[in-house]
Amino acid sequence: MRTDYYDWPKIVAVKSNEDLKQILKNKEYEPVDKVNSAIIELKKRNILDADFPLLENSEKQIKKYDSVGGWLLLLCFSLLIGTPIRTLYNLSLPSIESLGILSDNPSLKSFLVVDGVLAVVIMILSIRAGIALWTNKPKAVKTTKNYLLVLLSYSVIAAFLPFIFDFSSAYNDGLVLLGAEGFIKSTIYVGIWYWYLCDSKRVQYTYFIQQDNKKPEECSLDYEKV
């Protein structure tokens, strides 16, 4: 019976912890990809330790997905190049357009400084996450997910910053609108890529199966957390 057509990660994701443990107990009679998907899912749920080894997997499937390519490559490009370029461009706009009014608007100057510092921090975290994914660092996926959550938090803070500083209505309305627009864009961006990191088969094979792949006889439930 052919089993390579089944999307095991999605199938095991809806199973209970007991069902997943049963798959591991019956690993000798289950498809290798199904067992490995169950192990990865149990790791995500913190039922198994992160160093719990996987079964030896299909070389064909590993070679197909165990590299940075496709949508994963696009994510790396976004983190390493897209975000820094966008951040530096956005930071340059106030410095050019606002030079003549900053002296008369100390609140605006304070706002730009605070927002600029936060933007630079986000840019640094973006580059860090991109390097981790590109070089296949340990916990690269976790690092990137954390970055995405920080980015979403930053968008919320940036949306409320205009209410903290004392602006005239002319500035305040425009900044509130920009903050709301940035929050919507960030929410969409974070939602798409966070879902991708959780659901992508390439991500699983590149950062989990490839790193943890061991011989079948080395696998046991002794690593299971109590």
Number of C-alpha atoms within 10 A of each C-alpha: 3 6 12 13 6 11 13 18 22 14 12 21 17 11 12 11 16 9 13 20 19 13 21 20 14 11 18 11 10 13 16 19 22 23 27 25 24 26 27 25 21 22 16 14 11 12 17 21 15 16 11 20 23 26 21 19 20 11 9 8 14 17 12 13 18 20 18 19 16 10 14 20 15 13 22 22 15 17 24 21 15 16 18 19 14 13 15 14 11 13 18 12 10 15 13 9 10 14 10 10 11 16 11 9 14 14 17 21 18 13 17 18 13 12 16 18 12 16 22 15 13 20 24 16 21 26 22 18 26 25 17 19 26 19 10 16 13 13 15 19 22 14 18 26 19 15 24 23 16 17 24 22 15 20 23 18 15 23 19 15 18 22 12 9 14 14 17 11 9 8 12 17 13 11 19 17 13 14 20 16 13 17 21 13 14 20 17 12 14 18 14 11 18 18 11 16 18 14 14 16 19 23 23 21 21 21 20 21 24 19 16 18 17 16 12 15 8 11 16 14 11 8 14 14 9 5
